[in-house]
Amino acid sequence: MASQCGCTSRNCGNATSLTTRLVDTVTTPLLLRLIKAGKLRPAGLVTHRFGLDDIVQAYDAFAGAAKTSALKVVPKGRGPD
């Protein structure tokens, strides 16, 4: 039976819990499958983007995540988007 939010999880409670760990050879295949299936939308996790010329500021934003509210910081290359 679905909950009020439409979730079929028994543990839903209408809240989302997100835990993180390093991406490694165990989690990468799972993450890629979730993205391919449309169950994980990584673009929504990106909070900051920086050009390569601003890479020091990108590291500073990530290092000061509590202050900058950075979740995922993505460097943008100089090539085509």
Contacts in CASP RR format, 6 or more apart in sequence:
PFRMAT RR
TARGET T0000
AUTHOR 0000-0000-0000
METHOD contacts of the structure
MODEL  1
MASQCGCTSRNCGNATSLTTRLVDTVTTPLLLRLIKAGKLRPAGLVTHRF
GLDDIVQAYDAFAGAAKTSALKVVPKGRGPD
1 8 0 8 1.000
2 8 0 8 1.000
3 9 0 8 1.000
3 12 0 8 1.000
3 13 0 8 1.000
3 14 0 8 1.000
4 14 0 8 1.000
5 12 0 8 1.000
5 13 0 8 1.000
5 14 0 8 1.000
7 14 0 8 1.000
21 27 0 8 1.000
23 31 0 8 1.000
31 40 0 8 1.000
34 40 0 8 1.000
35 41 0 8 1.000
35 42 0 8 1.000
42 72 0 8 1.000
45 71 0 8 1.000
45 72 0 8 1.000
46 71 0 8 1.000
46 72 0 8 1.000
46 73 0 8 1.000
46 74 0 8 1.000
47 69 0 8 1.000
47 70 0 8 1.000
47 71 0 8 1.000
47 72 0 8 1.000
47 73 0 8 1.000
48 58 0 8 1.000
48 61 0 8 1.000
48 62 0 8 1.000
48 68 0 8 1.000
48 70 0 8 1.000
48 72 0 8 1.000
48 73 0 8 1.000
48 74 0 8 1.000
49 73 0 8 1.000
49 74 0 8 1.000
49 75 0 8 1.000
49 76 0 8 1.000
50 57 0 8 1.000
50 58 0 8 1.000
50 61 0 8 1.000
50 73 0 8 1.000
50 74 0 8 1.000
50 75 0 8 1.000
50 76 0 8 1.000
51 58 0 8 1.000
51 75 0 8 1.000
51 76 0 8 1.000
51 77 0 8 1.000
51 78 0 8 1.000
52 75 0 8 1.000
52 76 0 8 1.000
52 77 0 8 1.000
52 78 0 8 1.000
55 75 0 8 1.000
58 73 0 8 1.000
58 75 0 8 1.000
59 73 0 8 1.000
61 68 0 8 1.000
61 70 0 8 1.000
61 73 0 8 1.000
62 68 0 8 1.000
62 70 0 8 1.000
62 73 0 8 1.000
64 70 0 8 1.000
65 71 0 8 1.000
END
